Amino acid sequence: MLRRVFLALPLALACLAGGCNSPTLPLPPPALPSVQAATDPGKVHLTSTNGAEANAVIVIINTNPAVPGDKNVGGATADVNGSWSTDVYATNGDALEISQEFGTTKSAPVRFVVQLK
């Protein structure tokens, strides 16, 4: 009986060591935010409640080629609950791509069109 335990021990340790090297799951895209007009003209206010990983960096890109390069990227940092908000340069009809980064992992972007009511 004791011999079987000693024979099984290296196999169990090898399985545990292999589990540490398994790839991590990909980071999902953040949830779509709500959109409102911002107080600054030419901007919109984006808000997401619990829609991202805790403490993730949120990256927002306006894909409208008419938006200048120094204004087409915005971002925020999610709080411990994954909530965030920010103002970005965008108008009705602009397509925004939003992704999140956590550590060295980046999500695929989620794309949506700004539609102000």
N, C-alpha and C positions, 0 to 999 in steps of 0.2 A: 504494500500500500504506500509506504513512504517513498519507494522507488518511483511510483507513478507520479507522485507529487513533484519530485525533483525533475522528472522528464517533462511534465506539463508546465513547470515554472518558466523555462526559457521561451516557450511558445506564447505564454500569456504576456510576458514582458515585451516580446516582439510585436504583438498585437497592440499593446498600449503605446509603444514607441511609434508605430505606424499611424496611430490615430492622431498624434500630435502633428504629423506632417500632412494631414489631409487639408485640402484647400478650404478656405472659408467661403461661406455663401456670398454671392454678390450683393452689394448694397442696392436696395431698391430705390427707384426714383422717389422724390418727395411727393406728398399729396398736392393736388392742385390748390392754390391759394384762392381766397376771395379777393375781389378787385373792387376798388373804389377810386373815385377821383381824389387826387392829392391836392393839398392847398397850393402847391407850386404849379403854375401852368406848364403843360407838356409832360407832366408826371402822373403816375398812378400809384396808389398805395396798395401793397400786397400784404395779406395777413393769412397765416396758417396756424391753426391750433392743433398741436400734437400730430403734425403731419410730416415730421422728419425724425431722424435719429437724434437722440439727446446730444447737444453740443456740436452738431454737425455744422460745417460751413455750407451755406446755401449760395449757389452761383446762378445769377439770372442774366441771360443774354437776349437782347432785343435783336431779332434777325432782320429788321427793316433796314435796307441799305441806305435809306435817307437819314437815319439817325447817325450822327457823327461818332467816330471810333472812340472818342474820349467820353461818350455818354451812353454807349450801347451795352455796357456791362455794369451790373450792380450786384449787391449781395447782402448777406446778413449772417449772423451766427445764431443757431437755434439754442434755446435755453434747455435746462435739464429735462423738460417735458417734451421737447421736440417742437416747440412753438417759436415762431419768428414773425417779424414784420419789417417792411422797408418800403421806401419810395424809390421808384425807378423811372427813367425817361421812357415814356410810351404813351401812345394815344390809341383811340378806338381803332381796331383792326390790325394793330401790330401783333406779330407772332413772337411770343417769348419762349425761350427754352430754359427750364429750371432743373438743376441737378444738385446733388449734395455730395460733400466730401467728408470723410471721417478717417483720420489718420492717413494712410496711404491708399485708401480705397475711395473710388469715385463711382457714383451711380450713372446709369444712362440718363440722358435728359428726358424730361417730360415736356411736351410742347402744347401750348394753348394760345388761342387768339383772344386779345383783350376786347371785352365787350362791356362797355359802361352802360348803365341803365339811365 
